[in-house]
Amino acid sequence: MGTLPHAFSLFALILLLTSGTGADQSTKTQAIFKGSARIGAIVDTSSRIGKEEIVAMEVAKEDFYGFGNLTFLLINDSQKDTIHAALEAKDLIDTRQVQAIIGPQTWEEVSLVAEIARETQVPILSFADTAPEWAPERWPSLLQASPDKRAQMKAIAAIVQSWNWHQVIVIYEDTDSSARGVIPHLHDALREVNSEVSQFVAFSPFNSSDSMSKELENIKSKQYCRVFVVHLSFKLAVRLFEMANKMEMMKRDYVWITTDPFTSLVHSINASVISSMKGILGVRSYFPKMGPHFVNFNQRFRTRFRRKYPREERNEPGIYAVQAYDAMRTIALGLNKTGSKRGGKELLENILDADFHGLSGKVKFKNQNVAAAEIFEIVNVIGTGYNELGYWSNGLGFSENIHENSSYNSASMIDLEQVHWPGGPRYTPRGWTALTSAKLFRIGVASLSGYEEYVKVESDDRLGTNFSGFANEVFKATTASMPFFPQYEFQYFNGSYNELLEQLHLKNFDAVVGDVERVASRHQYVEFTYPYTETGLVLIVPVRSSNKAWSFIKPFTATMWVLISVITVYNGFVVWWIERKHCDELQGSIPNQIGIMIWLSFNTLFSLNGPKLHSNLSRMSGVVWLFVSLIIIQTYTANLTSMLTVQRLEPTIPTVEELLNSNEMVGYCTGTYMERYLAEVLKFKNQNLLHFPSAASYAKGFEDKKISAAFLGTPSAKIFLAKYCNSFIQIGPPYKIGGFGFAFPRGSPLLASMNEALLNLSENGALQELEKTWITPQKCPKMPSDSSSLGPSGFRELFFITAGTTTIAFVIYVCRTNLLRHKNIWGIISAVLKRWLSSRRHLTSRRVANVEIPPKAFPEAPVSLA
């Protein structure tokens, strides 16, 4: 046993020497600046962040500034106070004349420090989470040395989307940097994944335990949502979780998601404290924990941190340590270019030129900011430690690891390691619970409904008030299909819908159900769900029997009459053309022939005149046309008989334009918005508009001749026309307006979920079934259907046959006539040719006879001398 202490001492000595050798080697390879310099830092020395930054800067001083030089690292304590941080900055700049300042941590402190350094232009390397866009213009020497972490809000929204939670409660620290710089981004990110913030809760470091406890109790009793996003500083978040654990809010059905300010320090929480935070899911900045550079830094950091702060149980470096280390390296690079004697604007420009891969990632400034963080790590608190579940990358989604061949799931983190929720590893919280208070949701139902089919309220002394109707049943079915909805009760309201919606705006009701029209004027007070009925406004007018004075022309359409006339005249013309040479009656003067041709055309509709026709071609055309005309005449007779024996109804006012010009009274019943719409959009005169208490009272108004027409919403019009199907009719197309919807207070977190549930109800057919049950139109006594005028489409083939036959006859006649004419012409031409050829031969013979023989044509005979 005696040799054990000696062996342990020897091992410790070897470890120390190894560590020193590593430090020396690091110094030899990484030392950048070896001159004299003064670098200031403003940190909260009592916080874990400040402690990590101090140790990291001391390690960086050894690495980048070398041993034995005159570089001074002057660290001042901000003491968690904004004013004190400003005073320390003034001391560093004016008294100690530092060339650059690292820190502080909060934007409130950074803004004051930057203002003090504005004239001297001493570079300020800030570690605040965010900075306003206008900051570089006001403070040119202010550099954002920590990446903008606003992208983490998209990571949190992706987590919420992964588990299909539609409502969250945001708890944040009551500071300007949170309220203006981070929370709006969280709100927008949640809305992109169809989630809403049901409540914002602001806590201050100065909140007492009692006030924090009351606020949590208020959330627990009055909010059904159980998904919390916590954006608090580390110490305030620890207080919150300890209080929530005491109030049993770290158990089943609760979800706690933390942001970078807390999660990036989860590695430093003592075992006794972290045990009360089981199930927390957090997002923190990612930095690579690999490579010889980090391994060397990690080893030396742990040794120095353990020696400097022995009361800290854990000595692992976090994101704040590596950011401070990289900030020291950035300044060293700038000093190396500038020299130890210079600072200010020249040093600032050299720092802005920095471009290297540090421990925290890529360090390169753009618009005085380093590149925004794009990768975040997802951690889960388990027992007395935490588990690294995976990563979320902006634009790519979730992955189990970070390397070139990583597979990403952009939509869900379910494929990552199992999450240990507050309710246990195998239980996924719903994200909501029933309210612990006895207060129920108050659903207002108006008494002045247009029809009982939509809203029916029945009061009974023994059974109480019963609410039914299509609107109420749709609301019940919608809320029943939602994953969560508070317990509610219907409450009767005796007043108009405008008055009821005003009560909703005054928070005397939590929602309104009924045949409430969705109109723009009401949106300034309330918000509506998607319409659960058809949208539109229609015009209803009485009907009357149609005028029969010109009924004889209505069996056929105008096109049909024109086509019959054309075919008839065409057939008559062809018959006349063929027969005109065979019959003296078809000849004479031109007017006489035209009259005979027209008479012959229409005469063939009723008889063939066979004995009078001399050509088979005209007989062929006449037979086919007579067959077609018999069919047309029989069809005309049947349709005319039907029209004369059936009662035909037509609107008393055929168009909206005629109603406007007639100066007749027009009824409406759905509120002041309808009066404005009719007067301002459709241009009806106000004195011609008459209001009715309900759509059912329209019939009485028509009967008493008070109105000549009435405007109804499409849902009400369907019921009205079903009741009075033989007395009224809809004219014109519907005018598009809002339709019926459920009303909620503006900004209600339930609205998005209600809309989704309504869409699901419509897609699965449940909404149609409810409509059939409650507002299916009553069966109307069937009237004989009105025979419509017949067009050419039913007679197209017959017209083709008769026109084709007549055309063929006409073509044959013309061709035959031309052929006979050509035959006579060829005979004359042939005779002329024969005569010409004969005379040609005779002339040739005469010429041959009259030709003289030349004297030398033959040799002379010898003269005899005897």
ZAMARGU-4260 file (C-alpha; in steps of 0.2 Angstrom, whole numbers, plus 5000, padded with zeros to 4 digits):
<rodrens>
0) 5000/5000/5000 | 5015/5012/5003 | 5020/5012/4985 | 5003/5018/4979 | 5005/5036/4984
5) 5022/5037/4975 | 5015/5029/4960 | 5001/5041/4959 | 5013/5056/4961 | 5024/5049/4947
10) 5009/5048/4936 | 5003/5066/4940 | 5021/5072/4936 | 5021/5063/4919 | 5004/5070/4915
15) 5009/5088/4920 | 5025/5087/4910 | 5015/5080/4895 | 5003/5094/4897 | 5017/5107/4897
20) 5025/5100/4882 | 5009/5101/4873 | 5007/5119/4878 | 5025/5123/4872 | 5022/5114/4855
25) 5006/5124/4853 | 5015/5140/4857 | 5028/5137/4845 | 5016/5133/4831 | 5002/5145/4835
30) 5011/5161/4841 | 5006/5176/4830 | 5010/5192/4839 | 5026/5194/4850 | 5025/5213/4853
35) 5017/5223/4867 | 4999/5226/4867 | 4984/5229/4879 | 4968/5220/4877 | 4953/5223/4888
40) 4939/5212/4892 | 4922/5215/4901 | 4914/5200/4908 | 4903/5195/4923 | 4916/5186/4933
45) 4904/5178/4944 | 4894/5169/4930 | 4899/5153/4922 | 4900/5162/4905 | 4912/5174/4912
50) 4923/5161/4920 | 4924/5151/4904 | 4928/5166/4894 | 4942/5171/4906 | 4950/5154/4906
55) 4949/5153/4887 | 4957/5170/4884 | 4971/5166/4896 | 4974/5150/4886 | 4973/5160/4870
60) 4985/5173/4876 | 4998/5159/4879 | 4995/5152/4861 | 4994/5167/4851 | 5004/5180/4860
65) 5019/5170/4866 | 5027/5169/4883 | 5038/5183/4890 | 5031/5197/4880 | 5023/5213/4886
70) 5005/5209/4880 | 4993/5213/4894 | 4975/5205/4896 | 4965/5217/4907 | 4949/5209/4913
75) 4936/5220/4921 | 4920/5214/4930 | 4904/5220/4924 | 4895/5214/4940 | 4879/5210/4930
80) 4876/5229/4929 | 4874/5239/4913 | 4880/5255/4920 | 4895/5247/4929 | 4900/5239/4912
85) 4900/5256/4904 | 4911/5263/4918 | 4923/5248/4916 | 4924/5252/4897 | 4928/5270/4900
90) 4942/5265/4912 | 4949/5252/4899 | 4949/5265/4885 | 4954/5281/4894 | 4965/5275/4908
95) 4972/5259/4903 | 4972/5263/4884 | 4968/5246/4878 | 4968/5243/4859 | 4953/5232/4858
100) 4939/5226/4870 | 4931/5209/4871 | 4914/5207/4878 | 4902/5211/4886 | 4888/5197/4885
105) 4871/5207/4884 | 4866/5219/4871 | 4861/5232/4884 | 4879/5232/4890 | 4886/5232/4873
110) 4876/5247/4867 | 4883/5258/4881 | 4901/5251/4878 | 4900/5254/4860 | 4894/5272/4863
115) 4909/5276/4874 | 4921/5269/4861 | 4913/5278/4847 | 4926/5293/4846 | 4942/5283/4849
120) 4935/5269/4837 | 4943/5255/4849 | 4936/5239/4841 | 4923/5230/4852 | 4921/5212/4849
125) 4903/5208/4856 | 4896/5192/4862 | 4878/5197/4863 | 4866/5185/4855 | 4859/5198/4842
130) 4862/5216/4836 | 4850/5228/4827 | 4853/5230/4809 | 4857/5249/4812 | 4871/5245/4824
135) 4886/5245/4812 | 4881/5262/4805 | 4880/5270/4822 | 4895/5261/4829 | 4908/5257/4816
140) 4920/5250/4828 | 4907/5237/4835 | 4910/5219/4829 | 4898/5205/4832 | 4910/5191/4837
145) 4897/5178/4841 | 4886/5171/4827 | 4869/5178/4825 | 4858/5164/4833 | 4841/5169/4827
150) 4841/5154/4815 | 4839/5143/4831 | 4821/5149/4831 | 4818/5139/4815 | 4826/5124/4824
155) 4813/5126/4838 | 4799/5127/4826 | 4805/5111/4817 | 4804/5102/4834 | 4787/5109/4837
160) 4782/5103/4820 | 4789/5086/4822 | 4777/5082/4836 | 4762/5091/4828 | 4760/5103/4842
165) 4749/5118/4837 | 4751/5129/4852 | 4765/5135/4862 | 4768/5146/4877 | 4784/5157/4876
170) 4793/5162/4892 | 4806/5175/4889 | 4817/5187/4898 | 4810/5205/4899 | 4824/5214/4890
175) 4825/5224/4874 | 4836/5211/4865 | 4824/5197/4868 | 4808/5206/4865 | 4814/5215/4849
180) 4828/5204/4843 | 4823/5186/4846 | 4805/5184/4850 | 4798/5191/4834 | 4808/5178/4824
185) 4802/5164/4835 | 4784/5170/4832 | 4786/5170/4813 | 4795/5153/4813 | 4781/5145/4823
190) 4768/5152/4811 | 4777/5145/4796 | 4774/5127/4803 | 4756/5131/4807 | 4759/5134/4826
195) 4753/5149/4836 | 4759/5157/4852 | 4745/5156/4864 | 4753/5167/4877 | 4769/5177/4880
200) 4776/5177/4898 | 4790/5189/4902 | 4801/5186/4917 | 4814/5198/4925 | 4829/5194/4935
205) 4821/5205/4948 | 4805/5194/4949 | 4803/5187/4967 | 4799/5169/4969 | 4781/5173/4974
210) 4778/5182/4958 | 4786/5169/4947 | 4775/5156/4957 | 4759/5165/4954 | 4763/5167/4935
215) 4766/5149/4933 | 4750/5145/4943 | 4740/5156/4932 | 4747/5147/4917 | 4744/5130/4924
220) 4725/5134/4929 | 4720/5145/4914 | 4730/5138/4899 | 4727/5121/4892 | 4743/5122/4882
225) 4758/5113/4889 | 4772/5116/4877 | 4784/5129/4883 | 4798/5138/4874 | 4810/5145/4887
230) 4822/5160/4881 | 4830/5165/4898 | 4847/5168/4904 | 4855/5154/4913 | 4852/5158/4931
235) 4834/5164/4928 | 4830/5148/4918 | 4837/5138/4933 | 4826/5147/4945 | 4811/5144/4933
240) 4814/5125/4932 | 4816/5123/4951 | 4800/5132/4953 | 4791/5122/4940 | 4797/5106/4947
245) 4790/5111/4964 | 4773/5115/4956 | 4773/5098/4947 | 4775/5106/4930 | 4789/5094/4925
250) 4778/5079/4924 | 4768/5070/4911 | 4760/5080/4897 | 4772/5095/4899 | 4785/5099/4886
255) 4800/5111/4890 | 4811/5117/4875 | 4825/5129/4879 | 4835/5140/4868 | 4854/5143/4867
260) 4857/5155/4882 | 4852/5140/4894 | 4856/5125/4883 | 4874/5130/4879 | 4878/5129/4898
265) 4869/5113/4902 | 4886/5105/4903 | 4890/5115/4918 | 4875/5112/4929 | 4878/5102/4945
270) 4870/5085/4947 | 4859/5091/4961 | 4852/5105/4951 | 4850/5096/4934 | 4840/5082/4942
275) 4825/5093/4943 | 4826/5096/4924 | 4823/5079/4918 | 4815/5079/4901 | 4820/5096/4895
280) 4824/5097/4876 | 4836/5110/4871 | 4844/5118/4856 | 4862/5125/4857 | 4875/5131/4846
285) 4886/5118/4838 | 4905/5118/4837 | 4916/5104/4831 | 4923/5095/4846 | 4937/5086/4836
290) 4954/5088/4829 | 4971/5090/4837 | 4969/5109/4840 | 4953/5107/4850 | 4959/5092/4860
295) 4974/5102/4865 | 4963/5117/4870 | 4951/5106/4879 | 4964/5097/4890 | 4973/5114/4895
300) 4956/5122/4898 | 4950/5109/4909 | 4967/5109/4919 | 4967/5128/4921 | 4948/5129/4925
305) 4949/5116/4938 | 4963/5125/4946 | 4956/5142/4945 | 4938/5138/4950 | 4939/5122/4961
310) 4921/5124/4967 | 4914/5121/4950 | 4909/5103/4948 | 4911/5102/4929 | 4925/5110/4919
315) 4920/5106/4901 | 4922/5121/4889 | 4906/5127/4880 | 4902/5138/4865 | 4906/5154/4875
320) 4924/5148/4879 | 4928/5144/4861 | 4921/5161/4855 | 4932/5170/4867 | 4947/5160/4862
325) 4944/5164/4843 | 4941/5182/4848 | 4959/5183/4855 | 4966/5175/4839 | 4956/5188/4829
330) 4964/5202/4838 | 4981/5194/4837 | 4980/5193/4818 | 4975/5211/4817 | 4989/5217/4829
335) 5002/5207/4819 | 4997/5217/4803 | 4996/5234/4812 | 5010/5233/4825 | 5010/5236/4844
340) 5010/5254/4842 | 4994/5256/4832 | 4976/5253/4835 | 4959/5262/4832 | 4953/5262/4814
345) 4968/5253/4806 | 4967/5239/4819 | 4948/5238/4815 | 4951/5236/4797 | 4964/5222/4799
350) 4952/5213/4811 | 4938/5214/4798 | 4950/5206/4786 | 4951/5190/4797 | 4947/5174/4788
355) 4951/5157/4797 | 4943/5142/4804 | 4943/5143/4823 | 4937/5132/4837 | 4919/5139/4836
360) 4919/5138/4817 | 4922/5149/4802 | 4927/5167/4808 | 4925/5179/4794 | 4916/5196/4795
365) 4903/5203/4784 | 4895/5219/4788 | 4904/5219/4804 | 4896/5202/4809 | 4903/5185/4808
370) 4893/5172/4798 | 4876/5167/4806 | 4875/5151/4815 | 4867/5137/4803 | 4870/5121/4813
375) 4862/5118/4831 | 4864/5103/4842 | 4848/5095/4850 | 4851/5089/4868 | 4840/5080/4880
380) 4842/5081/4899 | 4842/5064/4907 | 4844/5060/4925 | 4860/5070/4931 | 4867/5073/4914
385) 4861/5075/4896 | 4861/5066/4879 | 4865/5073/4862 | 4851/5067/4851 | 4857/5075/4834
390) 4858/5091/4824 | 4848/5103/4815 | 4855/5112/4800 | 4846/5127/4792 | 4839/5122/4775
395) 4843/5104/4778 | 4834/5098/4793 | 4838/5085/4806 | 4852/5073/4806 | 4861/5061/4818
400) 4878/5067/4814 | 4887/5081/4805 | 4898/5075/4790 | 4898/5075/4771 | 4888/5059/4770
405) 4875/5063/4783 | 4856/5059/4779 | 4844/5073/4783 | 4826/5073/4787 | 4819/5091/4784
410) 4802/5088/4792 | 4804/5078/4808 | 4816/5074/4822 | 4807/5058/4826 | 4821/5047/4817
415) 4834/5054/4830 | 4837/5045/4846 | 4823/5042/4858 | 4818/5058/4868 | 4816/5056/4887
420) 4801/5067/4890 | 4795/5073/4907 | 4782/5059/4906 | 4794/5045/4902 | 4804/5040/4887
425) 4790/5030/4878 | 4777/5043/4881 | 4775/5057/4868 | 4766/5072/4876 | 4750/5078/4868
430) 4755/5096/4871 | 4739/5100/4881 | 4729/5095/4896 | 4712/5099/4902 | 4711/5116/4912
435) 4713/5114/4931 | 4701/5128/4934 | 4682/5126/4934 | 4679/5140/4922 | 4672/5134/4905
440) 4674/5141/4888 | 4659/5152/4884 | 4651/5150/4867 | 4639/5163/4862 | 4623/5159/4852
445) 4612/5172/4845 | 4593/5171/4846 | 4590/5180/4830 | 4595/5167/4818 | 4588/5167/4800
450) 4583/5149/4801 | 4580/5135/4814 | 4589/5123/4803 | 4605/5132/4807 | 4603/5138/4825
455) 4589/5131/4836 | 4587/5136/4854 | 4574/5128/4865 | 4571/5132/4883 | 4563/5120/4895
460) 4561/5123/4914 | 4565/5105/4918 | 4578/5101/4905 | 4586/5119/4903 | 4591/5126/4887
465) 4595/5115/4872 | 4605/5121/4858 | 4604/5112/4841 | 4605/5116/4822 | 4618/5113/4809
470) 4629/5127/4815 | 4630/5120/4833 | 4632/5102/4827 | 4646/5107/4815 | 4655/5116/4830
475) 4653/5101/4841 | 4660/5089/4827 | 4674/5101/4824 | 4680/5103/4842 | 4678/5084/4845
480) 4690/5080/4831 | 4703/5092/4837 | 4718/5085/4848 | 4713/5098/4861 | 4700/5110/4865
485) 4694/5118/4881 | 4678/5112/4889 | 4664/5124/4884 | 4646/5128/4886 | 4634/5137/4875
490) 4626/5153/4881 | 4611/5161/4875 | 4612/5179/4869 | 4596/5189/4865 | 4602/5202/4852
495) 4609/5204/4835 | 4625/5196/4828 | 4633/5213/4828 | 4630/5215/4847 | 4635/5197/4850
500) 4652/5200/4841 | 4654/5216/4851 | 4652/5206/4867 | 4665/5194/4860 | 4677/5208/4857
505) 4674/5214/4875 | 4679/5196/4881 | 4662/5192/4888 | 4662/5177/4877 | 4676/5166/4871
510) 4668/5161/4854 | 4652/5164/4844 | 4643/5150/4835 | 4629/5152/4822 | 4624/5158/4805
515) 4637/5172/4806 | 4642/5180/4790 | 4660/5183/4787 | 4662/5201/4782 | 4677/5213/4782
520) 4669/5226/4793 | 4668/5213/4807 | 4687/5208/4806 | 4693/5223/4815 | 4685/5216/4831
525) 4685/5197/4828 | 4693/5183/4817 | 4683/5170/4808 | 4686/5152/4804 | 4685/5146/4786
530) 4667/5146/4780 | 4658/5130/4784 | 4644/5134/4771 | 4644/5140/4753 | 4648/5158/4750
535) 4638/5169/4740 | 4623/5181/4739 | 4608/5178/4728 | 4593/5187/4722 | 4575/5179/4724
540) 4560/5185/4715 | 4542/5178/4713 | 4537/5168/4698 | 4523/5170/4686 | 4515/5161/4671
545) 4523/5165/4655 | 4515/5174/4640 | 4508/5162/4627 | 4505/5175/4613 | 4520/5169/4603
550) 4521/5151/4609 | 4519/5144/4591 | 4537/5149/4587 | 4544/5142/4603 | 4545/5124/4599
555) 4560/5127/4588 | 4575/5139/4591 | 4579/5153/4580 | 4593/5144/4573 | 4582/5129/4569
560) 4569/5141/4560 | 4583/5149/4549 | 4590/5132/4545 | 4573/5125/4540 | 4570/5140/4529
565) 4587/5139/4520 | 4584/5120/4517 | 4567/5123/4510 | 4571/5137/4498 | 4586/5127/4492
570) 4576/5112/4488 | 4563/5122/4479 | 4576/5131/4469 | 4584/5114/4463 | 4567/5107/4459
575) 4562/5123/4449 | 4579/5123/4440 | 4576/5105/4434 | 4558/5107/4429 | 4558/5124/4422
580) 4560/5118/4404 | 4547/5105/4405 | 4533/5116/4412 | 4527/5132/4404 | 4520/5137/4421
585) 4538/5139/4428 | 4542/5151/4415 | 4538/5169/4412 | 4545/5185/4419 | 4558/5185/4433
590) 4547/5191/4447 | 4534/5177/4441 | 4548/5164/4442 | 4554/5169/4459 | 4536/5169/4466
595) 4534/5151/4458 | 4550/5145/4465 | 4546/5151/4483 | 4529/5143/4481 | 4536/5127/4475
600) 4549/5127/4490 | 4536/5127/4503 | 4523/5117/4494 | 4535/5102/4495 | 4533/5103/4514
605) 4516/5096/4512 | 4515/5086/4495 | 4526/5078/4483 | 4517/5085/4467 | 4523/5069/4459
610) 4512/5069/4442 | 4518/5087/4439 | 4536/5083/4440 | 4544/5077/4424 | 4562/5073/4430
615) 4567/5058/4441 | 4580/5069/4448 | 4567/5082/4455 | 4557/5068/4461 | 4572/5060/4470
620) 4575/5077/4479 | 4557/5080/4483 | 4554/5062/4491 | 4569/5064/4503 | 4564/5082/4508
625) 4545/5076/4510 | 4551/5062/4522 | 4562/5075/4532 | 4548/5088/4533 | 4536/5075/4539
630) 4547/5071/4554 | 4550/5090/4557 | 4531/5094/4557 | 4527/5079/4569 | 4541/5085/4581
635) 4535/5103/4580 | 4517/5098/4583 | 4522/5087/4598 | 4533/5100/4606 | 4520/5114/4603
640) 4507/5103/4611 | 4518/5101/4626 | 4521/5119/4628 | 4503/5124/4627 | 4497/5111/4640
645) 4511/5113/4653 | 4511/5128/4665 | 4527/5138/4662 | 4534/5149/4676 | 4546/5164/4673
650) 4553/5177/4685 | 4543/5193/4687 | 4560/5203/4686 | 4572/5194/4674 | 4588/5203/4679
655) 4596/5214/4692 | 4598/5228/4680 | 4579/5228/4677 | 4576/5228/4696 | 4588/5243/4698
660) 4578/5253/4684 | 4561/5248/4691 | 4563/5257/4707 | 4555/5242/4716 | 4557/5238/4735
665) 4570/5226/4739 | 4571/5216/4755 | 4587/5210/4766 | 4589/5203/4783 | 4607/5200/4788
670) 4612/5216/4795 | 4620/5233/4791 | 4634/5226/4781 | 4621/5219/4768 | 4613/5237/4767
675) 4630/5244/4763 | 4634/5231/4751 | 4617/5233/4741 | 4619/5252/4742 | 4638/5254/4738
680) 4642/5239/4727 | 4626/5235/4718 | 4620/5253/4718 | 4602/5251/4725 | 4594/5267/4733
685) 4593/5267/4752 | 4575/5271/4751 | 4571/5256/4741 | 4579/5244/4754 | 4568/5236/4767
690) 4575/5226/4782 | 4567/5211/4788 | 4570/5202/4805 | 4573/5185/4797 | 4574/5176/4780
695) 4558/5167/4785 | 4548/5184/4785 | 4552/5187/4767 | 4537/5177/4761 | 4525/5188/4771
700) 4533/5203/4763 | 4531/5197/4746 | 4513/5192/4750 | 4509/5210/4756 | 4517/5217/4741
705) 4530/5226/4752 | 4544/5220/4742 | 4547/5214/4724 | 4563/5205/4727 | 4575/5200/4741
710) 4593/5196/4744 | 4598/5181/4754 | 4614/5172/4758 | 4617/5156/4748 | 4614/5144/4763
715) 4598/5153/4768 | 4592/5154/4750 | 4593/5135/4748 | 4581/5133/4762 | 4569/5147/4757
720) 4567/5140/4739 | 4564/5123/4746 | 4550/5129/4756 | 4542/5140/4742 | 4549/5131/4727
725) 4534/5135/4716 | 4532/5153/4721 | 4550/5160/4720 | 4565/5158/4709 | 4583/5163/4710
730) 4589/5175/4696 | 4607/5179/4690 | 4623/5172/4697 | 4628/5173/4715 | 4638/5187/4722
735) 4653/5181/4731 | 4654/5186/4749 | 4660/5178/4765 | 4648/5164/4770 | 4645/5157/4788
740) 4659/5155/4800 | 4663/5153/4818 | 4670/5169/4827 | 4685/5170/4839 | 4694/5185/4847
745) 4708/5192/4837 | 4724/5183/4840 | 4715/5167/4847 | 4727/5153/4847 | 4713/5141/4843
750) 4709/5148/4826 | 4722/5139/4816 | 4718/5122/4824 | 4699/5125/4821 | 4703/5129/4803
755) 4712/5113/4801 | 4699/5103/4809 | 4685/5111/4798 | 4695/5106/4782 | 4697/5088/4789
760) 4678/5087/4792 | 4675/5093/4775 | 4687/5081/4767 | 4681/5065/4776 | 4663/5068/4772
765) 4657/5072/4789 | 4652/5090/4785 | 4641/5084/4770 | 4633/5071/4781 | 4628/5085/4794
770) 4622/5095/4780 | 4610/5081/4774 | 4604/5079/4791 | 4600/5097/4796 | 4598/5107/4780
775) 4593/5095/4766 | 4580/5105/4756 | 4562/5099/4758 | 4554/5089/4744 | 4545/5100/4733
780) 4530/5095/4723 | 4536/5091/4706 | 4529/5101/4692 | 4529/5095/4674 | 4545/5100/4667
785) 4545/5114/4655 | 4548/5109/4637 | 4562/5118/4629 | 4564/5124/4612 | 4572/5112/4600
790) 4588/5116/4591 | 4597/5109/4575 | 4607/5097/4584 | 4594/5083/4585 | 4590/5085/4566
795) 4608/5087/4560 | 4609/5070/4551 | 4592/5073/4542 | 4597/5090/4536 | 4613/5082/4529
800) 4603/5068/4520 | 4591/5080/4512 | 4604/5093/4507 | 4615/5080/4501 | 4602/5072/4490
805) 4596/5088/4483 | 4614/5093/4479 | 4618/5077/4470 | 4602/5079/4459 | 4607/5096/4455
810) 4625/5091/4451 | 4619/5077/4440 | 4607/5088/4430 | 4620/5101/4427 | 4633/5088/4421
815) 4621/5080/4410 | 4615/5096/4402 | 4633/5102/4399 | 4637/5085/4392 | 4623/5086/4379
820) 4629/5104/4375 | 4647/5098/4373 | 4641/5084/4361 | 4633/5096/4349 | 4648/5107/4349
825) 4659/5093/4345 | 4648/5088/4330 | 4649/5106/4323 | 4668/5106/4325 | 4670/5089/4317
830) 4660/5094/4302 | 4670/5110/4300 | 4686/5100/4301 | 4680/5088/4288 | 4675/5102/4276
835) 4691/5111/4279 | 4701/5095/4276 | 4691/5092/4259 | 4694/5109/4253 | 4712/5108/4257
840) 4714/5092/4246 | 4705/5100/4231 | 4716/5115/4232 | 4732/5105/4232 | 4727/5095/4216
845) 4723/5111/4206 | 4740/5118/4210 | 4749/5103/4204 | 4740/5103/4187 | 4744/5121/4184
850) 4763/5120/4187 | 4775/5124/4170 | 4789/5112/4166 | 4806/5121/4165 | 4815/5120/4147
855) 4831/5112/4154 | 4822/5100/4164 | 4825/5087/4151 | 4840/5085/4138 | 4836/5091/4120
860) 4835/5077/4107 | 4848/5078/4093 | 4843/5087/4077 | 4843/5076/4062 | 4852/5083/4046
865) 4844/5072/4033
</rodrens>
